[in-house]
Structure formats: C-alpha cells, structure tokens
Amino acid sequence: MIAGLVLALSIGAAASPAAAQSAAAEGQKLAFDRSKGNCLTCHAIKGGQYPGTLGPELVDIKSKYPNRDELVAIIYDETKRNPLTVMPPFGRNRILTDKEISEVVDFLQTL
C-alpha cells in the first residue's frame, strides 16, 4: 500500500508550478489547522501561532529530506521507521487523505 501511495504522491509532485504553489498553500492550512493536520501541536513552524515543543522545529525540510518519498512515509506512518514515536500515523489512521499528505509535504518542502 505504501509503495502505491508513494508512487501516486510522487506523480502528483510533478505538477505545474502554479499547482504546486496551490498545493503548498493547502498543505499549510492543513498543518496549521488544529482540527486536522495539527502539526503545530508538536512542532514550531514559521508563521504558525502557539507551537508545541515536543517535536523538532520544522525548518530546512527539503535539505533534511531530499527524497520526497521518505517525508511522505514519515507523515503516513512514522511508527514504521520509529516504533517509539509519539507522532500520529496520519495516513494509516486516516487522519489525512493521501492527497492531504501530499499537500502537507508540498508545504513542508517550502520551509
């Protein structure tokens, strides 16, 4: 399932610059939305209000994770890489759809 998700999200990443910008804007909304992505509960993110300190600050993401698929997999289900993580498995638990995960990754890659 993850392989198909990664392929689908990678294909989506090759969209036009305008579409990519729009997806990144949607991803930011999800990341800052306290009822959906809720990344600010644990992470400090530039432009976000009232960040948490449990997770690392989300900066310089594209250089930390040059492989987009790795970042998708982390958001989809970080427990596969780190069984002791407190990060919710956003994809496995259907907190975010595959499209929403892709949009969050598009946003994170702008940081």
BELDA-V288686 format. One record per pair of residues at least 4 apart in sequence whose C-alpha atoms are under 6 Angstrom apart, sorted by sequence separation. I is the first residue (numbers start at 1). J is the second residue. If there is no record, write none. Layout:
BEGIN
i=I j=J
i=I j=J
END
This chain:
BEGIN
i=2 j=6
i=6 j=10
i=15 j=19
i=29 j=33
i=33 j=37
i=34 j=38
i=39 j=43
i=61 j=65
i=62 j=66
i=72 j=76
i=73 j=77
i=74 j=78
i=78 j=82
i=79 j=83
i=89 j=93
i=90 j=94
i=96 j=100
i=33 j=38
i=90 j=95
i=91 j=96
i=31 j=37
i=32 j=38
i=90 j=96
i=30 j=37
i=31 j=38
i=44 j=51
i=31 j=39
i=43 j=51
i=43 j=52
i=41 j=51
i=42 j=52
i=43 j=53
i=40 j=51
i=41 j=52
i=42 j=53
i=40 j=52
i=42 j=54
i=43 j=55
i=77 j=89
i=42 j=55
i=43 j=56
i=44 j=57
i=45 j=58
i=76 j=89
i=43 j=57
i=76 j=90
i=75 j=90
i=76 j=91
i=62 j=109
i=61 j=109
i=61 j=111
i=60 j=111
i=59 j=111
i=6 j=69
i=27 j=103
i=27 j=104
i=24 j=103
i=28 j=107
i=23 j=103
i=27 j=107
i=24 j=106
i=24 j=107
i=9 j=102
END
